[in-house]
Amino acid sequence: MMKALLEQIGMGPDSCVFTNAFADMGIAEEVLDEAGARNPGNDCFRQLQRPEMLRGKPEWLFRAHCRELVDRYQAGRPMEPGTWAEVAVAMSTTSLAAPLNSHGAFIAWRAMSYCSLDHARRCWAAGEEPREPWQGFERDEVEPIRRRLASARG
């Protein structure tokens, strides 16, 4: 009903004001359907809104963000920490300010590999998987970053 009303006043799904919001809702619904999520509830769906840091980023990155959140919801895990898609964008933004050191490059690679399995498979096949600088690096260094990203999300 709301969609029809918005179309009548010239603000339907093709309107520049609503195009991205409707597209994002469609992606979120597709991810929920793919996961077989039944009655996900408002809390889950609200979390599937595109966070500020993912606005203007590719659709596949937003899908990865949604998939991770839906997986957490279905497993009964908290919706925090930040998703791997958020980590990937944070590392990309950081790399624009200054080159990443080996630790930062590892975090960026790991985040992208979780977001894009096709990319990760190509790297693994070519023997390009970076190594953790030390055992437990991901747990010690990456998890605090993900917690900070989640608090920024809302």
Backbone bond lengths (Angstrom), bond angles and torsions (degrees), N, CA, C in turn:
res aa  C-N    CA-C-N  psi(-1)  N-CA   C-N-CA  omega(-1)  CA-C   N-CA-C  phi
1 M - - - 1.437 - - 1.530 110.71 -
2 M 1.337 116.50 -44.25 1.459 120.56 -179.51 1.529 110.49 -63.47
3 K 1.326 116.11 -39.07 1.459 120.77 179.99 1.530 110.22 -61.71
4 A 1.331 117.91 -44.23 1.460 121.67 179.17 1.522 110.96 -63.30
5 L 1.316 116.88 -41.35 1.461 121.10 178.88 1.527 110.64 -62.59
6 L 1.313 116.66 -45.35 1.460 120.07 179.55 1.532 111.47 -63.30
7 E 1.325 117.15 -37.92 1.464 120.56 178.11 1.526 110.99 -64.82
8 Q 1.334 117.68 -36.20 1.465 121.47 -179.92 1.519 111.85 -63.88
9 I 1.313 117.70 -32.59 1.468 120.16 -178.95 1.528 111.85 -97.59
10 G 1.334 115.60 13.60 1.461 119.67 175.52 1.508 114.49 79.34
11 M 1.315 117.40 21.50 1.461 120.76 -179.34 1.520 110.39 -125.71
12 G 1.319 116.60 39.96 1.461 121.56 -179.91 1.519 112.12 -76.06
13 P 1.324 116.33 -167.96 1.452 120.90 -175.68 1.525 113.70 -60.88
14 D 1.344 117.39 -20.63 1.463 119.38 178.29 1.520 112.53 -87.81
15 S 1.319 117.43 -5.86 1.458 121.06 177.90 1.523 109.33 -70.63
16 C 1.321 116.29 140.19 1.466 119.43 -178.74 1.525 111.64 -61.59
17 V 1.330 116.86 -26.77 1.463 120.24 -179.63 1.534 110.91 -67.29
18 F 1.328 116.46 -37.49 1.453 119.76 -172.79 1.527 114.65 -109.71
19 T 1.319 118.53 -7.89 1.457 120.94 -174.39 1.526 111.81 -54.47
20 N 1.308 116.44 -51.35 1.473 119.29 -177.59 1.521 111.96 -65.64
21 A 1.314 117.36 -40.63 1.466 119.89 -179.64 1.524 110.89 -63.71
22 F 1.344 117.07 -44.81 1.466 119.91 179.30 1.530 110.56 -65.94
23 A 1.325 117.05 -40.37 1.470 120.37 178.85 1.527 109.98 -62.17
24 D 1.321 116.71 -44.06 1.471 120.61 179.59 1.527 111.26 -64.03
25 M 1.344 117.17 -40.37 1.469 119.41 178.01 1.525 109.88 -63.53
26 G 1.330 116.47 -38.73 1.459 120.05 177.70 1.520 112.00 -63.13
27 I 1.325 116.10 -42.93 1.469 120.40 178.32 1.522 109.99 -63.14
28 A 1.326 116.96 -45.25 1.464 120.87 179.71 1.528 110.56 -59.73
29 E 1.318 116.75 -43.43 1.462 120.19 178.88 1.526 111.33 -64.44
30 E 1.336 117.48 -40.08 1.467 120.82 177.47 1.519 111.34 -61.97
31 V 1.329 116.61 -43.50 1.471 120.58 179.74 1.525 109.80 -63.87
32 L 1.328 117.08 -42.12 1.459 120.46 177.64 1.525 110.81 -62.15
33 D 1.334 116.88 -42.85 1.466 121.10 178.60 1.528 111.12 -63.76
34 E 1.346 116.70 -44.85 1.465 121.07 179.78 1.526 111.18 -59.67
35 A 1.323 115.18 -36.11 1.465 120.05 -178.45 1.525 111.86 -82.55
36 G 1.320 116.19 -8.46 1.462 119.65 -178.66 1.515 112.43 69.88
37 A 1.325 116.05 26.95 1.469 120.40 -179.12 1.524 108.89 -72.87
38 R 1.297 115.21 119.74 1.461 120.57 178.39 1.528 108.91 -101.88
39 N 1.318 115.33 131.33 1.463 121.27 179.28 1.530 111.64 46.90
40 P 1.340 117.48 64.67 1.453 119.08 -175.45 1.525 114.54 -67.09
41 G 1.293 117.79 -19.09 1.463 120.41 178.62 1.514 111.56 84.42
42 N 1.317 114.59 160.99 1.463 120.78 -177.43 1.519 112.48 -66.04
43 D 1.327 117.55 -36.13 1.466 119.48 -178.79 1.513 111.24 -60.55
44 C 1.320 117.10 -44.82 1.458 121.00 179.36 1.523 110.32 -65.28
45 F 1.324 117.29 -48.53 1.455 120.06 -176.35 1.528 111.02 -64.06
46 R 1.320 117.25 -37.71 1.466 121.48 178.98 1.531 110.57 -62.85
47 Q 1.324 116.76 -36.14 1.465 120.70 178.30 1.528 111.99 -68.07
48 L 1.335 116.87 -20.16 1.459 120.62 -177.09 1.529 112.78 -86.20
49 Q 1.316 117.00 9.08 1.460 119.40 172.62 1.525 107.69 -71.04
50 R 1.320 116.42 145.92 1.472 120.20 -178.94 1.529 109.08 -68.76
51 P 1.342 117.15 119.53 1.462 118.76 178.02 1.529 110.67 -68.67
52 E 1.297 115.93 157.24 1.467 122.03 -177.71 1.530 111.79 -50.29
53 M 1.319 116.99 -43.66 1.466 118.97 -175.16 1.530 112.72 -69.66
54 L 1.329 118.91 -15.78 1.465 121.11 178.11 1.535 112.67 -98.72
55 R 1.327 116.73 -1.00 1.474 119.02 178.23 1.523 109.39 -68.39
56 G 1.327 114.95 133.03 1.454 119.87 -179.28 1.524 113.70 83.38
57 K 1.319 116.38 -0.53 1.471 120.88 178.82 1.528 108.75 -92.64
58 P 1.331 117.27 163.40 1.471 120.14 -176.24 1.525 113.65 -61.01
59 E 1.327 113.82 152.03 1.462 120.75 -178.93 1.524 111.71 -58.42
60 W 1.346 118.27 -40.33 1.464 120.40 -176.81 1.526 111.21 -61.58
61 L 1.333 116.77 -30.13 1.463 120.13 178.54 1.531 110.02 -71.86
62 F 1.336 117.00 -41.46 1.460 120.21 176.94 1.526 110.56 -65.35
63 R 1.338 117.76 -39.06 1.465 120.74 176.62 1.529 110.75 -60.56
64 A 1.330 116.64 -42.47 1.466 120.22 178.68 1.531 110.19 -61.55
65 H 1.326 116.40 -40.97 1.467 122.30 177.51 1.540 109.84 -59.69
66 C 1.324 115.83 -48.59 1.473 120.76 -179.89 1.521 111.23 -63.95
67 R 1.343 117.20 -44.21 1.474 120.27 -179.83 1.521 111.26 -58.52
68 E 1.326 116.31 -43.73 1.465 119.04 -179.61 1.528 111.34 -63.98
69 L 1.322 117.15 -42.56 1.465 119.97 179.70 1.526 111.78 -66.45
70 V 1.335 117.54 -39.56 1.466 120.77 178.48 1.531 109.60 -65.77
71 D 1.325 117.02 -41.53 1.474 120.30 176.56 1.524 110.94 -58.12
72 R 1.324 116.25 -44.17 1.472 119.87 178.61 1.531 110.67 -62.50
73 Y 1.330 115.47 -45.78 1.463 120.00 -178.91 1.521 110.83 -58.78
74 Q 1.338 116.24 -46.71 1.456 120.12 -178.04 1.525 112.08 -66.04
75 A 1.331 116.67 -29.86 1.465 120.50 -179.98 1.532 111.52 -85.81
76 G 1.348 116.70 -3.84 1.458 119.75 179.99 1.521 113.07 76.35
77 R 1.332 116.61 18.65 1.472 120.58 179.33 1.527 109.39 -90.80
78 P 1.330 116.62 159.73 1.469 119.44 178.40 1.527 111.13 -63.63
79 M 1.309 115.85 153.59 1.459 120.88 -179.88 1.532 111.42 -78.10
80 E 1.298 117.95 -7.02 1.446 122.56 172.09 1.521 106.29 -99.22
81 P 1.268 121.60 156.73 1.466 130.71 8.22 1.520 111.55 -82.49
82 G 1.335 116.62 -172.99 1.462 121.41 177.62 1.521 110.49 -55.91
83 T 1.313 116.02 152.23 1.459 119.85 -179.05 1.522 110.46 -78.11
84 W 1.320 114.84 166.01 1.463 119.82 177.53 1.526 110.02 -64.18
85 A 1.332 118.46 -30.49 1.467 120.76 176.63 1.528 109.91 -63.73
86 E 1.320 116.76 -41.05 1.461 120.26 177.82 1.530 110.98 -65.79
87 V 1.323 116.54 -39.18 1.473 120.15 176.81 1.526 109.46 -62.72
88 A 1.338 117.27 -44.05 1.467 120.92 -179.30 1.524 110.94 -59.10
89 V 1.331 116.99 -44.26 1.463 120.68 -179.78 1.531 110.26 -67.50
90 A 1.318 117.19 -41.10 1.470 120.17 178.57 1.533 110.75 -61.33
91 M 1.324 116.73 -41.94 1.468 119.99 179.92 1.528 110.63 -69.73
92 S 1.321 117.19 -37.07 1.460 120.50 177.38 1.522 110.66 -63.52
93 T 1.330 116.30 -44.40 1.461 121.21 178.32 1.518 110.55 -62.23
94 T 1.327 116.14 -42.35 1.460 120.88 178.87 1.521 110.56 -62.21
95 S 1.331 116.69 -40.76 1.463 119.70 -177.38 1.524 112.43 -66.71
96 L 1.322 117.39 -20.55 1.462 120.16 176.51 1.523 111.39 -74.48
97 A 1.331 116.33 -26.89 1.464 120.91 179.35 1.524 111.46 -83.04
98 A 1.323 116.05 -35.65 1.473 120.72 -179.15 1.521 108.41 -160.24
99 P 1.318 117.32 150.08 1.470 119.02 178.34 1.528 110.83 -60.82
100 L 1.317 115.80 144.61 1.464 120.26 178.28 1.526 109.82 -78.66
101 N 1.319 115.83 140.48 1.466 119.03 172.03 1.532 107.70 -78.80
102 S 1.318 117.07 -177.05 1.471 119.57 -176.06 1.526 111.55 -62.74
103 H 1.324 117.42 -34.44 1.463 119.88 179.00 1.529 110.35 -67.12
104 G 1.328 116.30 -45.95 1.461 120.31 178.50 1.520 112.02 -63.74
105 A 1.324 116.12 -38.63 1.465 120.15 178.52 1.525 110.28 -64.00
106 F 1.331 116.80 -38.90 1.465 119.95 177.68 1.527 110.35 -62.65
107 I 1.326 117.14 -45.65 1.465 120.94 -179.91 1.527 110.04 -61.53
108 A 1.336 116.73 -44.59 1.465 120.39 -179.99 1.527 110.70 -62.74
109 W 1.333 116.49 -43.80 1.468 119.49 -179.64 1.522 110.30 -63.78
110 R 1.321 116.92 -44.40 1.459 120.58 -178.95 1.530 110.10 -61.75
111 A 1.307 116.66 -44.42 1.472 120.26 179.70 1.521 110.73 -61.25
112 M 1.312 117.17 -46.14 1.467 119.97 -179.78 1.525 111.42 -66.15
113 S 1.327 116.97 -34.59 1.467 118.55 -179.55 1.524 110.85 -67.75
114 Y 1.324 117.62 -34.21 1.459 120.09 176.55 1.529 111.22 -71.34
115 C 1.329 116.95 -30.23 1.468 120.94 -179.10 1.517 112.34 -81.36
116 S 1.302 116.99 -31.97 1.457 121.09 -174.98 1.518 109.87 -134.42
117 L 1.310 116.16 93.08 1.460 119.83 -178.78 1.522 112.05 -63.68
118 D 1.332 117.53 -31.07 1.461 119.19 177.11 1.521 110.60 -61.58
119 H 1.326 116.29 -43.99 1.467 120.79 177.71 1.530 110.37 -61.52
120 A 1.306 115.81 -45.69 1.466 119.93 -178.46 1.528 110.95 -62.61
121 R 1.330 117.09 -42.76 1.471 120.00 -179.43 1.530 111.32 -61.93
122 R 1.342 116.31 -39.84 1.470 119.01 178.09 1.524 110.53 -62.91
123 C 1.323 117.02 -42.42 1.469 120.65 179.67 1.520 111.22 -65.63
124 W 1.339 116.47 -43.70 1.463 119.37 -179.74 1.522 110.53 -62.64
125 A 1.346 116.20 -41.55 1.466 120.33 179.73 1.521 111.21 -62.43
126 A 1.323 116.64 -33.41 1.463 120.93 -179.94 1.528 111.92 -87.62
127 G 1.334 117.14 1.99 1.468 120.49 -179.60 1.519 113.22 69.73
128 E 1.331 117.28 28.62 1.464 121.66 -175.44 1.518 113.96 -100.05
129 E 1.313 118.17 11.19 1.466 118.67 -177.95 1.518 110.13 -68.38
130 P 1.332 117.48 121.91 1.464 118.63 177.24 1.525 110.57 -70.70
131 R 1.284 116.10 154.40 1.462 122.03 -179.36 1.526 110.02 -97.66
132 E 1.331 115.51 149.08 1.460 119.29 173.18 1.524 107.86 -61.07
133 P 1.344 117.90 134.25 1.467 119.15 179.00 1.535 112.23 -58.33
134 W 1.330 117.62 -32.91 1.459 121.88 172.87 1.520 107.80 -153.31
135 Q 1.329 115.33 156.99 1.459 120.84 -179.91 1.523 109.34 -57.95
136 G 1.305 117.62 126.40 1.463 121.74 179.26 1.516 113.75 90.44
137 F 1.343 117.61 2.36 1.462 120.56 -179.28 1.527 111.43 -56.51
138 E 1.337 115.81 -46.03 1.462 119.48 -177.88 1.531 110.46 -59.77
139 R 1.320 116.65 -45.16 1.465 120.52 179.78 1.532 110.78 -65.14
140 D 1.320 117.29 -44.23 1.468 121.24 -174.33 1.529 113.39 -75.14
141 E 1.321 116.77 -37.34 1.456 120.42 -172.22 1.535 114.60 -103.72
142 V 1.321 116.48 -33.42 1.462 119.14 -174.31 1.526 111.61 -86.22
143 E 1.309 118.22 -40.24 1.470 120.22 -177.29 1.530 112.70 -58.67
144 P 1.352 120.33 -41.54 1.475 118.38 176.14 1.533 112.69 -62.02
145 I 1.331 117.36 -35.00 1.468 120.71 177.18 1.525 109.45 -63.61
146 R 1.323 116.77 -44.22 1.462 120.50 -179.35 1.533 110.93 -64.10
147 R 1.338 117.75 -37.16 1.469 119.89 177.57 1.525 111.04 -64.67
148 R 1.338 117.16 -41.47 1.470 119.88 178.99 1.525 110.96 -65.01
149 L 1.326 117.10 -38.94 1.469 120.24 178.68 1.521 110.66 -64.14
150 A 1.325 117.85 -39.37 1.461 120.42 179.92 1.516 110.89 -64.85
151 S 1.334 117.15 -39.17 1.475 119.26 -179.62 1.520 109.96 -68.09
152 A 1.334 118.08 -29.66 1.458 120.67 177.56 1.525 111.10 -72.85
153 R 1.335 117.07 -26.97 1.461 121.95 -178.39 1.517 111.46 -70.76
154 G 1.299 117.23 -31.49 1.455 113.88 179.51 1.434 112.52 153.00
